[in-house]
């Protein structure tokens, strides 16, 4: 009775975290692939790829800390 709202909020925010994790993963892979196929060195693209990677790993660690399991 007292913890139902807390559990509902947790599941909503866990779902948002999973969606953010998926978006950041695809963004990181997209930036990494662009960097791989580029002909000349582009420092801005390299910085964007590193930022996307850092964001993904931050969200991944948060999901691990919350013990979230992705159901497929």
VENQUIMO-V779059 format. One record per pair of residues at least 24 apart in sequence whose C-alpha atoms are under 10 Angstrom apart, sorted by sequence separation. I is the first residue (numbers start at 1). GAP is how many residues later the second one is. D is the distance in Angstrom with one decimal. If there is no record, write none. Layout:
BEGIN
{{I:GAP:D} {I:GAP:D}}
END
This chain:
BEGIN
{{28:24:4.9} {29:24:8.5} {27:25:6.6} {28:25:5.5} {26:26:9.3} {27:26:8.7} {28:26:9.0} {25:27:7.9} {28:27:8.6} {24:28:6.6} {25:28:7.8} {27:28:9.9} {28:28:7.3} {24:29:8.0} {27:29:8.9} {24:30:9.5} {25:30:8.8} {26:30:9.3} {24:31:6.8} {25:31:5.8} {24:32:5.4} {25:32:8.9} {23:33:8.7} {24:33:9.1} {21:34:8.7} {22:34:8.5} {25:34:9.6} {20:35:9.7} {21:35:6.3} {24:35:8.4} {25:35:9.5} {20:36:8.7} {21:36:8.8} {24:36:9.8} {21:37:9.2} {22:37:9.6} {21:38:5.9} {22:38:9.8} {20:39:7.7} {21:39:6.8} {20:40:9.8} {18:41:8.6} {21:41:9.7} {17:42:7.4} {18:42:9.0} {21:42:8.5} {17:43:9.1} {17:45:8.5} {18:45:7.7} {17:46:7.2} {14:49:7.9} {18:50:8.4} {17:51:9.2} {18:51:9.1} {14:52:8.3} {18:52:7.5} {14:53:9.7} {15:53:9.2} {14:54:7.2} {14:55:9.5} {15:55:9.3} {10:56:9.7} {14:56:9.9} {11:57:9.6}}
END
